[in-house]
Amino acid sequence: MKKFFTPDHYFDDLDSINGEFFKKNNIKIIFCDIDNTLVRYSERSVTDYSARFLKRAASEGIKVVLLSNNTDESRGKMFHQKDRVISFPNAKKPMFSKKLITNMLKKFGIEKKNALVVGDQIFTDVLAGRFCNVKTLLVDPLGPSMLPFFEVKRFFEKPIKRNFIKKYGKNV
């Protein structure tokens, strides 16, 4: 059960993930969270930080699919023009995103072993990857959560993160 909540990889931030990591893990598609992973909740446009990550993925020939539980469609659409990524608002991670991830893998002809779910939350992003049997990568959130519900989840995530760092370190 503990492994189910443990990410495969844990990085400080998206800038710490380099092209060598993608090659070593043979990543062909990334399912990436938006809020507090690519941009802060308060951001309403593409930032240099998010643009660098998406450009790095594109330079490695990696498809990027943005999965957000936010119902605001504009959150994902702001990335479409510059980086040619696909986004799905209201992805209902973790439980109901399995069909979405599976369909995208089929659409692009990519195997699960070449996919990666990236996000800042264990109980949504990591679990979404686990439900699909896809590799997972956890990053630290970019900023504070906007709702108390998220703070409660982060409280329960802390021991899992601490154990991961103790056992494997960060940026692995």
Salt bridges, closest charged atoms under 4 A:
ASP8 OD1 - LYS3 NZ 3.68
ASP8 OD2 - ARG130 NH1 3.11
ASP12 OD1 - LYS170 NZ 2.92
ASP15 OD2 - ARG52 NH2 2.65
ASP33 OD1 - LYS93 NZ 2.85
ASP35 OD1 - ARG75 NH2 2.39
GLU73 OE1 - LYS77 NZ 3.45
GLU111 OE1 - LYS113 NZ 3.91
ASP120 OD2 - ARG154 NH2 2.63
ASP125 OD1 - LYS93 NZ 2.66
ASP140 OD2 - LYS170 NZ 2.58
GLU157 OE1 - ARG154 NH1 3.69
